Amino acid sequence: MDRRPRPQRSGEDHRVLPGPAHSAGGKSHRIGVVVLAVVLGLVAALSPRAQASTTVVTATQLTTTTGRTGQGQQVANLAKADLTGTTDDWNRYVEFIGRYSGYLTFVAPPDVSPRAVTAVDVRINYRGPDPETQTWTFALFDWAARGWVRVGANDDAPHWGPWTSFARPASAPYARYVSPTGELRLQITSDNRRDAADLDHVAISLTSTPGQPAPSGGASFPSASTTPSPIGPVGTAASVRCPDCWRPPRQVSWNWVIAGVPKPPFRDVDIYDIDGFEASSADVAALHQAGIRVVCYISVGSYEDWRPDAGQFPVSLLGHNLDGWAGERWLDVRGISPTSPLGRIMTARIDMCRTKGFDAVEFDNMDGYVNRTGFPLTAADQLAYNRFLADTAHARGLSTVLKNDLDQIDDLVDYFDMALNEECGRYDECGEYQTFIAAGKPVLHAEYGSSTAFCGADNASNINGVLFSLDLDDSVYRPCR
């Protein structure tokens, strides 16, 4: 959580000529036509547009929502099918235990276009109970319909017999399984707590034919909710658009509660911003029932040692401690991508927000480049990271909240749907948000202390100001309007 004094800011003719139809050369002409047809057939067969290629991708991340996996077993164990017979090598498979629900994340290569995909198969090396004892089901995520599509189960698997490899083909249309950022997800679920199952290998095979039309059923992704553009290099304006994301009006009422999870009765406001990890889907649903939109608070610039995913952060990413915040360390945000360690972790956090039903994501600690992080972060590093976060959230139908990072507002306003600032009144920086206000996007402003003297300026500037307790425990709530 920023809640600290602001840092110092830096600043070419293909016509065929007819020959005599009954001349001595007629036979030669017919032979020539045949040869030409054969040649053209070979050319067509060898044309890149007709050449199908297959890419096999393995999982980069495992997200468990119910149940558990074997202690110490890594998602990397699923990358290779290397177990046969009844070999039991703990470090070469992953055990999925009890009534389990979770999903694996995969990333397609950049050269695989969703619209060119003509087949999708899920490949699994399985050992465990037969389906009569416990059914294990596999499903791919449909990004257009935002639901799971069953691709198969542990059918025909012998009850704790030898390792069994099988492929489960997915149904068309296939573009729906690949997100704008190239992500695929495979869900793994079991129907009871009776047993466990071991997976030695899980992969997704993508067959694509560039230039070919989508299979019957049409390409269902991108859907109306997202029209993707790639994450461009720093300085470009390409972004993942999300027309169906929630767009709050410029003037809104809001509350910010991070210390604890708010319970009904709730304050009569439009928005609650709450902790994404601490809140459950039921908590979010309760706020929705009260007609309140809900923002998912997560820190994206700092490591927090109390979070459940803390063990996933490589030590090399951890920098200096955040002054005044025990257990928090700055993160190295350089070289961000969907497959980088930090990219996978933050994507999983954003996925958590969407799974719980949140409407938007507030990204905290987005300005490490102007702080003492222990890394030589540049403005370009920060800009690329912040854009990555916004695009990842938009690809999932979540609205985005820009937290502080005043120096990059003009470069980020097209990526974020609203802004949240701490103490711009105290430091005379609220004018920096005119870009958001001019774009019709709300600015949420938090001040701490006891005085609401900032409210006059906020109201005149159409900024949504509120006085809070520094603890953000809902003990102080004094809105400007």
C-alpha positions in Angstrom: 0.0 0.0 0.0 1.4 3.4 -1.0 0.1 5.4 2.0 3.4 7.2 2.3 4.7 10.6 1.4 5.1 11.0 -2.4 8.6 10.5 -3.8 10.5 13.2 -5.6 9.4 13.0 -9.3 11.9 13.4 -12.2 10.7 14.0 -14.7 4.2 -8.3 -62.4 0.8 -11.5 -67.7 -0.7 -14.9 -66.8 -2.9 -15.3 -69.8 -2.9 -18.8 -71.5 -2.6 -18.4 -75.3 -4.8 -20.9 -77.2 -3.1 -23.4 -79.6 -4.6 -25.4 -82.6 -7.1 -27.8 -81.1 -6.5 -30.5 -83.9 -2.9 -29.9 -84.9 0.0 -32.3 -84.5 0.8 -30.3 -81.5 -2.5 -31.1 -79.8 -1.1 -34.1 -77.9 1.8 -32.0 -76.7 -0.6 -29.3 -75.7 -2.7 -31.7 -73.6 0.4 -33.1 -72.0 1.5 -29.5 -71.3 -1.8 -28.8 -69.6 -1.5 -31.9 -67.5 2.0 -31.0 -66.5 0.9 -27.5 -65.7 -1.9 -28.8 -63.5 0.5 -31.0 -61.6 2.9 -28.2 -61.1 0.1 -25.9 -59.9 -1.1 -28.6 -57.6 2.3 -29.0 -56.1 2.7 -25.2 -55.7 -0.6 -25.1 -53.9 0.3 -28.0 -51.7 3.6 -26.3 -50.8 2.1 -22.9 -50.4 2.6 -21.6 -46.8 -1.1 -20.7 -46.8 -1.9 -24.4 -47.2 0.7 -25.8 -44.8 -0.7 -26.8 -41.5 1.7 -26.7 -38.5 1.3 -28.1 -35.0 2.6 -26.5 -31.9 2.6 -28.2 -28.5 2.5 -25.9 -25.5 3.0 -26.9 -21.9 1.8 -25.3 -18.7 3.4 -22.2 -17.2 1.2 -21.9 -14.1 -1.1 -23.9 -11.9 -3.9 -22.2 -10.0 -5.7 -24.3 -7.3 -9.1 -23.0 -6.2 -10.3 -26.1 -4.3 -8.3 -29.0 -2.8 -4.6 -29.3 -3.0 -1.6 -30.8 -4.9 1.4 -32.7 -3.7 3.8 -30.8 -1.5 6.8 -29.6 -3.3 5.6 -30.7 -6.7 6.1 -28.1 -9.4 4.1 -27.3 -12.6 7.4 -28.0 -14.5 6.8 -31.7 -13.7 4.0 -31.7 -16.2 6.1 -30.5 -19.1 7.4 -33.9 -20.2 5.8 -37.4 -20.5 8.6 -39.5 -19.0 6.8 -42.0 -16.8 5.6 -45.5 -17.9 4.4 -48.6 -16.2 3.8 -48.0 -12.5 6.8 -45.9 -11.9 6.2 -43.6 -9.0 8.7 -40.7 -9.0 7.4 -37.9 -6.9 9.5 -35.3 -8.5 8.3 -36.1 -12.1 4.5 -35.8 -11.7 1.9 -33.7 -9.9 -0.7 -35.3 -7.5 -4.1 -33.8 -7.5 -5.8 -34.6 -4.2 -9.5 -35.0 -3.2 -12.3 -32.9 -4.4 -10.1 -30.8 -6.6 -10.7 -27.8 -8.8 -8.1 -25.7 -10.5 -6.6 -24.8 -13.9 -3.4 -24.8 -15.8 -2.3 -21.8 -17.8 -0.6 -22.1 -21.2 0.7 -19.5 -23.6 0.6 -19.9 -27.4 3.6 -18.6 -29.4 3.1 -15.1 -30.9 3.0 -16.5 -34.4 -0.1 -18.7 -33.7 -3.1 -16.6 -34.6 -6.4 -17.7 -32.9 -8.3 -17.4 -36.1 -5.9 -19.7 -37.9 -6.2 -22.6 -35.4 -7.9 -25.6 -37.0 -7.6 -28.2 -34.3 -7.0 -28.3 -30.5 -6.1 -31.4 -28.6 -5.4 -31.9 -24.9 -2.6 -34.5 -24.2 -2.4 -36.1 -20.8 -0.3 -38.9 -19.2 -2.5 -40.1 -16.4 -2.3 -42.6 -13.5 -5.0 -42.9 -10.9 -8.5 -44.1 -10.2 -10.9 -45.4 -12.8 -14.0 -43.1 -13.5 -16.3 -45.4 -11.5 -14.2 -44.7 -8.4 -13.6 -41.0 -9.1 -14.2 -39.0 -12.3 -11.5 -36.5 -13.3 -12.7 -34.0 -15.9 -10.8 -31.7 -18.2 -12.2 -28.6 -19.7 -10.9 -25.7 -21.8 -11.8 -22.1 -21.2 -14.0 -20.4 -23.8 -12.9 -16.8 -23.8 -15.8 -15.6 -25.8 -18.6 -17.2 -23.7 -16.5 -17.0 -20.6 -17.2 -20.6 -19.5 -15.6 -24.0 -19.5 -16.0 -26.5 -22.4 -15.5 -30.1 -21.5 -12.9 -32.0 -23.6 -12.9 -35.3 -21.7 -12.2 -37.3 -18.6 -10.3 -40.2 -17.2 -12.4 -42.6 -19.4 -10.9 -46.1 -20.0 -8.2 -45.5 -17.5 -7.4 -48.7 -15.5 -7.8 -48.3 -11.7 -4.3 -47.4 -10.6 -2.9 -49.4 -13.5 0.1 -48.2 -15.6 0.5 -44.7 -16.8 -2.0 -44.1 -19.6 -1.4 -41.5 -22.3 -4.5 -40.1 -24.1 -5.5 -37.2 -26.3 -8.8 -35.4 -26.0 -9.8 -33.3 -29.0 -11.7 -30.1 -28.4 -14.8 -29.1 -30.3 -14.9 -26.3 -32.9 -14.8 -23.3 -33.1 -11.2 -23.3 -31.9 -10.3 -19.6 -31.9 -12.4 -19.3 -28.7 -9.8 -21.2 -26.6 -7.0 -18.6 -27.2 -7.2 -15.2 -25.6 -6.0 -11.9 -27.2 -2.8 -12.3 -25.2 -2.3 -15.9 -26.4 -3.4 -17.5 -23.1 -5.2 -20.9 -22.9 -6.5 -22.5 -19.7 -7.3 -26.1 -18.9 -9.5 -26.9 -15.9 -9.0 -30.0 -13.8 -11.8 -31.1 -11.5 -12.8 -34.2 -9.5 -16.3 -35.1 -8.2 -15.5 -36.5 -4.8 -12.9 -36.7 -2.1 -12.5 -40.5 -2.3 -9.1 -40.6 -4.1 -6.4 -38.7 -5.9 -4.9 -38.7 -9.4 -1.4 -38.3 -10.7 -0.6 -36.4 -13.9 2.9 -36.8 -15.4 2.3 -34.7 -18.5 -0.3 -32.2 -19.6 0.0 -30.3 -22.9 -2.2 -28.6 -25.5 -1.6 -29.3 -29.2 -2.5 -26.4 -31.5 -2.8 -27.1 -35.3 -3.0 -23.9 -37.4 -3.2 -23.2 -41.1 -2.4 -19.6 -41.9 -4.8 -18.0 -44.3 -7.5 -20.6 -43.9 -11.0 -19.7 -42.8 -12.2 -20.5 -39.4 -13.8 -24.0 -38.9 -17.6 -24.4 -39.1 -19.2 -22.5 -36.3 -17.1 -19.4 -37.0 -14.4 -17.8 -35.1 -16.0 -16.8 -31.8 -13.1 -14.9 -30.4 -12.4 -12.1 -30.2 -15.9 -11.6 -28.9 -17.8 -8.3 -28.7 -16.2 -7.7 -25.3 -12.6 -7.5 -26.5 -10.9 -6.3 -29.6 -7.3 -7.0 -29.0 -4.2 -5.3 -30.1 -0.7 -6.5 -29.2 1.1 -5.0 -26.3 3.4 -2.7 -28.2 6.8 -1.3 -27.3 7.0 1.7 -25.0 5.8 4.8 -26.8 3.0 3.1 -28.8 -0.7 3.6 -28.1 -1.8 0.0 -28.9 -3.9 -1.5 -26.1 -6.4 -4.3 -25.5 -9.7 -2.7 -25.7 -12.7 -3.8 -23.7 -15.9 -2.1 -24.8 -18.0 -4.1 -22.5 -15.9 -3.5 -19.4 -17.6 -1.4 -16.7 -17.1 2.3 -17.3 -18.1 4.3 -14.2 -19.2 7.9 -14.8 -16.9 10.8 -13.9 -18.8 11.6 -10.8 -19.1 8.6 -8.4 -19.2 7.9 -4.7 -16.8 5.4 -3.3 -15.3 3.8 -0.2 -11.9 2.2 0.3 -11.6 -0.6 2.9 -8.3 -2.6 2.9 -8.0 -3.5 6.6 -10.5 -6.3 6.9 -13.4 -7.2 4.6 -16.5 -5.0 4.8 -19.7 -6.7 5.9 -23.3 -5.4 5.5 -24.8 -3.0 6.1 -22.6 -1.2 3.6 -22.2 2.5 3.1 -24.5 3.9 0.4 -21.9 4.4 -2.3 -21.4 3.3 -5.9 -18.0 1.6 -5.5 -16.2 -0.4 -2.8 -12.4 -0.9 -3.2 -11.4 -4.0 -1.1 -8.5 -6.4 -0.7 -8.6 -9.1 -3.5 -7.0 -11.8 -1.4 -8.9 -11.3 1.7 -12.3 -11.0 0.1 -14.2 -14.1 -1.0 -16.6 -14.5 -4.0 -19.4 -14.4 -1.4 -18.2 -11.0 -0.1 -18.1 -9.6 -3.7 -21.6 -11.1 -4.3 -22.9 -9.4 -1.2 -21.7 -6.0 -2.4 -23.2 -6.7 -5.8 -26.5 -7.6 -4.1 -26.5 -4.1 -2.5 -26.0 -2.5 -6.0 -22.4 -1.7 -5.4 -19.5 -2.2 -7.9 -16.4 -3.8 -6.5 -12.7 -3.1 -7.1 -10.0 -5.7 -6.4 -7.0 -4.3 -4.6 -3.7 -6.1 -5.3 -0.1 -4.9 -5.1 1.7 -5.3 -8.3 4.9 -3.5 -7.5 5.7 -5.1 -4.2 6.3 -8.5 -2.7 4.2 -9.1 0.4 5.4 -12.0 2.6 1.9 -12.8 4.0 0.2 -13.4 0.7 -0.6 -17.1 -0.2 1.5 -16.8 -3.4 4.5 -15.4 -1.7 6.5 -18.7 -2.3 6.2 -18.2 -6.1 8.4 -15.1 -6.2 12.0 -15.8 -7.3 14.4 -14.2 -4.9 16.0 -12.4 -7.9 12.8 -10.3 -8.2 12.9 -9.0 -4.6 14.5 -5.6 -3.9 14.6 -3.1 -1.0 12.1 -3.0 1.7 9.3 -0.5 1.4 9.9 2.2 4.0 7.4 1.8 6.8 5.7 -1.3 5.6 6.9 -4.5 7.2 7.1 -7.6 5.1 7.0 -5.7 1.8 9.8 -5.4 -0.8 10.0 -3.7 -4.1 9.8 -5.9 -7.2 12.0 -5.9 -10.4 9.4 -5.2 -13.1 11.9 -5.1 -16.0 11.4 -7.5 -19.0 7.7 -8.1 -18.3 5.9 -10.6 -20.5 3.1 -13.2 -20.2 5.7 -15.9 -19.7 8.1 -14.2 -17.4 8.0 -15.2 -13.7 6.4 -11.9 -12.6 4.1 -11.9 -15.6 2.7 -15.3 -14.6 2.3 -14.4 -11.0 0.5 -11.1 -11.7 -1.7 -12.8 -14.4 -2.7 -15.3 -11.8 -3.6 -12.5 -9.3 -5.8 -10.8 -12.0 -7.4 -14.2 -12.7 -8.2 -14.5 -9.0 -10.0 -11.1 -9.1 -12.1 -12.2 -12.1 -12.9 -15.6 -10.7 -14.2 -13.9 -7.5 -16.5 -11.7 -9.5 -14.8 -8.3 -9.2 -15.6 -5.5 -11.6 -12.2 -3.9 -11.7 -8.6 -4.1 -10.5 -6.7 -1.5 -8.5 -3.0 -2.0 -9.1 -0.9 -0.7 -6.2 2.8 0.4 -6.1 2.9 1.2 -9.9 5.7 3.8 -9.5 8.7 1.9 -8.4 10.9 3.7 -10.9 10.7 6.9 -8.8 11.5 5.0 -5.6 14.6 3.3 -4.1 13.8 -0.2 -5.2 17.3 -1.7 -5.5 16.9 -2.1 -9.2 17.8 0.4 -12.0 14.2 0.8 -13.1 13.5 3.3 -15.8 10.3 5.1 -16.8 10.2 2.9 -19.9 10.3 -0.2 -17.7 7.5 1.1 -15.6 5.4 2.1 -18.6 5.7 -1.3 -20.2 4.8 -3.0 -16.9 1.7 -0.8 -16.3 0.5 -1.3 -19.8 0.9 -5.1 -19.5 -1.2 -5.1 -16.4 -4.0 -3.0 -18.0 -4.0 -5.2 -21.1 -4.1 -8.4 -19.1 -7.1 -7.1 -17.0 -9.0 -5.9 -20.1 -8.5 -9.2 -21.8 -10.4 -10.7 -18.9 -13.2 -8.2 -19.0 -12.0 -6.3 -15.9 -11.9 -2.5 -15.7 -8.6 -0.9 -14.6 -7.6 1.6 -12.0 -4.3 3.6 -12.3 -2.8 4.1 -8.9 -0.7 7.3 -8.5 2.2 7.3 -11.1 1.5 10.9 -11.9 4.4 11.4 -14.3 3.0 8.8 -16.8 -0.7 9.8 -16.7 -0.7 11.1 -20.3 0.9 7.8 -21.5 -1.5 5.6 -19.6 -4.9 7.4 -19.7 -6.0 5.2 -22.8 -5.1 2.0 -20.9 -7.0 2.8 -17.6 -10.6 3.4 -16.9 -10.2 5.4 -13.8 -7.5 6.8 -11.5 -6.9 6.6 -7.8 -4.6 9.1 -6.0 -3.4 9.5 -2.5 -2.8 12.9 -1.1 -2.6 14.9 -4.3 -4.2 17.7 -2.4 -1.5 17.7 0.3 1.2 17.8 -2.4 -0.6 20.1 -4.8 -0.6 17.6 -7.6 -4.3 17.0 -8.3 -4.1 19.2 -11.5 -2.1 16.3 -13.1 -5.4 14.4 -13.4 -7.1 16.8 -15.8 -6.3 14.3 -18.6 -8.5 11.7 -17.0 -11.2 14.2 -16.2 -11.2 15.5 -19.8 -11.5 11.9 -21.0 -14.7 11.5 -18.9 -13.0 9.1 -16.5 -13.4 9.3 -12.8 -10.6 10.3 -10.4 -10.8 8.9 -6.9 -8.9 10.9 -4.4 -8.0 9.9 -0.9 -6.7 12.2 1.8 -5.7 11.3 5.3 -5.8 13.2 8.5 -8.6 15.3 10.0 -9.2 18.2 7.5 -11.5 18.3 4.5 -10.1 21.6 3.3 -9.1 19.9 0.0 -12.8 19.3 -0.8 -13.5 22.7 -2.3 -10.8 22.2 -5.0 -11.8 18.6 -5.6 -15.5 19.5 -6.2 -14.5 22.4 -8.5 -12.3 20.0 -10.5 -14.8 17.2 -10.6 -12.6 14.9 -8.5 -14.2 12.4 -6.2 -12.5 13.2 -2.9 -12.8 11.4 0.4 -11.1 11.7 3.8 -10.1 8.4 5.2 -8.1 6.9 8.1 -4.6 6.0 7.1 -5.4 2.4 8.1 -8.3 2.3 5.6 -10.3 0.4 8.1 -13.6 2.3 7.5 -13.3 4.1 10.8 -13.1 7.5 9.0 -15.3 8.2 5.9 -15.9 11.9 5.1 -16.8 12.3 1.3 -16.5 15.7 -0.3 -19.9 15.4 -1.9 
